[in-house]
Amino acid sequence: MSALTDKQIKNAKKAEKDYKLADGGGLNLFVLTTGTKSWRLRYRFDGKEKTLVIGNYPDVSLADARAAREAAKETLKAGRDPSVVRKIEKAIGKQKAADTFEVLAREWHEIQKPHWVEKHAADVLDSLEKDVFPIIGKMPIRDIDAPTVLGVLRLVEQRDAKETARRIRQRLSAVFVYGIASGRASEDPAAVVRGAMAPMKKGRQPAITNLDKAREMLLAAWQTPSHPITKLGLRLLTLTAVRPGTLITTPWKEFDDLDEADPVWTIPAARMKLLLQHKDDEARDHLVPLSRQAMDTIAVLRSITGRGPFVLPNGRHAHKAMSENALGYLLNRSGYHHKHVPHGFRSTFSTIMNERYPADRQIIDLMLAHTPKDKVEGAYNRAEHLPRRKELAQLWADLILKDMPYAEELLHGPRKNLKEIEAVTLEPRARRRG
């Protein structure tokens, strides 16, 4: 099929029936019986064929129609319906910019930010910028109705992110309430759609809690093609049982002064999941005893990322931390989608260790940074039971990594014997001590 030319378009005459001239990529010029020439784009969205009316010729030239076709393709790639976006854009031009959803949402966020933990504040704004502003950000807040809000949330749900969709709904509702209070909105359509959202299966995040199956999962992840840093990050997450968000944002400075004879990683309270008023309390720093296997993993990571700020940097931007999704995607590609998530390693550790050492339940909770319910809030002791926590950390490492490849093998291939492995892992440490 050859593309249209300006001459063909100009020479197209009306006929007894409407007909179309194809330009390619779904773009057609419809010639009506009245003589009107209309640009229309055929496309598929959500499994259905739809038509976007671009405009009439010659008001919209051939070049303009093709540009609109390419813009519509980009909109589709972003997961949005070009027809819906077009309607919103037309509505925007009739209203004042000061009353758009994005303007009010950013005002609301600035007011709330001082009362939130920095990471939460960043997550809230990121979710709005990613999933809301591109669709209804420029739309006058008074023109946003319940079906429009539900459409925004449906796009998130279709990514199999129902929990994220529910959090976004809460944030949308808060913005509308702020708009009502400030006299710029009259209702909260996000509250109306709550009961229309896709049902979500309640329960804990999926986690494998059987030791043999957990080993199989780790071996599968180890054998799945992926960046070595991601695999090493997954191993360190397994060994430490810290929260994924805490691990991926770990700066190298927290590992620089480890006592190699008795290594304990101190995670500042500011990086822990705590109430804002506890973030500056050094007594709430979390101590993580590091096993031999964890130290070996850190040593290999240092050889790769040691010159940057983060132990686990972003694959595209070395000055930024790795995305938590990177660990999840590795598990998904390994065959564990909906079976195990990065946060699930905490459940894996807790279940397996409590089964083997039931008398240490309180200590295992401390290792997970769970403050016992019967403990006075102000009497938290970060170093409580530390000797036994060190023993349990090593017992866990020996259990979960039994018969697993050494961390160094990811970069250098299998070692011939234990002596050779020790030479590789201990040599850098000796140089650092020197």
Rosetta blueprint (number, residue, H / E / L):
1 M L
2 S L
3 A L
4 L L
5 T L
6 D H
7 K H
8 Q H
9 I H
10 K H
11 N H
12 A L
13 K L
14 K L
15 A L
16 E L
17 K L
18 D L
19 Y E
20 K E
21 L E
22 A E
23 D E
24 G E
25 G L
26 G L
27 L E
28 N E
29 L E
30 F E
31 V E
32 L L
33 T L
34 T L
35 G L
36 T L
37 K E
38 S E
39 W E
40 R E
41 L E
42 R E
43 Y E
44 R E
45 F E
46 D L
47 G L
48 K E
49 E E
50 K E
51 T E
52 L E
53 V E
54 I E
55 G E
56 N E
57 Y E
58 P L
59 D L
60 V L
61 S L
62 L H
63 A H
64 D H
65 A H
66 R H
67 A H
68 A H
69 R H
70 E H
71 A H
72 A H
73 K H
74 E H
75 T H
76 L H
77 K H
78 A L
79 G L
80 R L
81 D L
82 P H
83 S H
84 V H
85 V H
86 R H
87 K H
88 I H
89 E H
90 K H
91 A H
92 I H
93 G L
94 K L
95 Q L
96 K L
97 A H
98 A H
99 D H
100 T E
101 F H
102 E H
103 V H
104 L H
105 A H
106 R H
107 E H
108 W H
109 H H
110 E H
111 I H
112 Q H
113 K H
114 P H
115 H H
116 W L
117 V L
118 E H
119 K H
120 H H
121 A H
122 A H
123 D H
124 V H
125 L H
126 D H
127 S H
128 L H
129 E H
130 K H
131 D H
132 V L
133 F H
134 P H
135 I H
136 I H
137 G L
138 K L
139 M L
140 P E
141 I H
142 R H
143 D H
144 I L
145 D L
146 A H
147 P H
148 T H
149 V H
150 L H
151 G H
152 V H
153 L H
154 R H
155 L H
156 V H
157 E H
158 Q L
159 R L
160 D L
161 A L
162 K H
163 E H
164 T H
165 A H
166 R H
167 R H
168 I H
169 R H
170 Q H
171 R H
172 L H
173 S H
174 A H
175 V H
176 F H
177 V H
178 Y H
179 G H
180 I H
181 A H
182 S L
183 G L
184 R L
185 A L
186 S L
187 E L
188 D L
189 P H
190 A H
191 A H
192 V H
193 V H
194 R H
195 G H
196 A H
197 M L
198 A L
199 P L
200 M L
201 K L
202 K L
203 G L
204 R L
205 Q L
206 P L
207 A L
208 I L
209 T L
210 N L
211 L H
212 D H
213 K H
214 A H
215 R H
216 E H
217 M H
218 L H
219 L H
220 A H
221 A H
222 W H
223 Q H
224 T L
225 P L
226 S L
227 H L
228 P H
229 I H
230 T H
231 K H
232 L H
233 G H
234 L H
235 R H
236 L H
237 L H
238 T H
239 L H
240 T H
241 A L
242 V L
243 R L
244 P H
245 G H
246 T H
247 L H
248 I H
249 T L
250 T L
251 P E
252 W H
253 K H
254 E H
255 F L
256 D L
257 D L
258 L L
259 D L
260 E L
261 A L
262 D L
263 P L
264 V E
265 W E
266 T E
267 I E
268 P L
269 A H
270 A H
271 R H
272 M L
273 K L
274 L L
275 L L
276 L H
277 Q H
278 H H
279 K L
280 D L
281 D L
282 E H
283 A H
284 R H
285 D L
286 H E
287 L E
288 V E
289 P E
290 L L
291 S L
292 R H
293 Q H
294 A H
295 M H
296 D H
297 T H
298 I H
299 A H
300 V H
301 L H
302 R H
303 S H
304 I H
305 T H
306 G L
307 R L
308 G L
309 P L
310 F E
311 V L
312 L L
313 P E
314 N L
315 G L
316 R L
317 H L
318 A L
319 H L
320 K L
321 A E
322 M L
323 S L
324 E H
325 N H
326 A H
327 L H
328 G H
329 Y H
330 L H
331 L H
332 N H
333 R H
334 S H
335 G H
336 Y H
337 H L
338 H L
339 K L
340 H L
341 V L
342 P L
343 H L
344 G H
345 F H
346 R H
347 S H
348 T H
349 F H
350 S H
351 T H
352 I H
353 M H
354 N H
355 E H
356 R H
357 Y L
358 P H
359 A H
360 D H
361 R H
362 Q H
363 I H
364 I H
365 D H
366 L H
367 M H
368 L L
369 A L
370 H L
371 T L
372 P L
373 K L
374 D L
375 K L
376 V L
377 E H
378 G H
379 A H
380 Y L
381 N L
382 R L
383 A L
384 E L
385 H L
386 L H
387 P H
388 R H
389 R H
390 K H
391 E H
392 L H
393 A H
394 Q H
395 L H
396 W H
397 A H
398 D H
399 L H
400 I H
401 L L
402 K L
403 D L
404 M L
405 P L
406 Y L
407 A L
408 E L
409 E H
410 L H
411 L H
412 H H
413 G L
414 P L
415 R L
416 K L
417 N L
418 L H
419 K H
420 E H
421 I H
422 E H
423 A H
424 V H
425 T H
426 L H
427 E H
428 P H
429 R H
430 A H
431 R H
432 R H
433 R H
434 G L
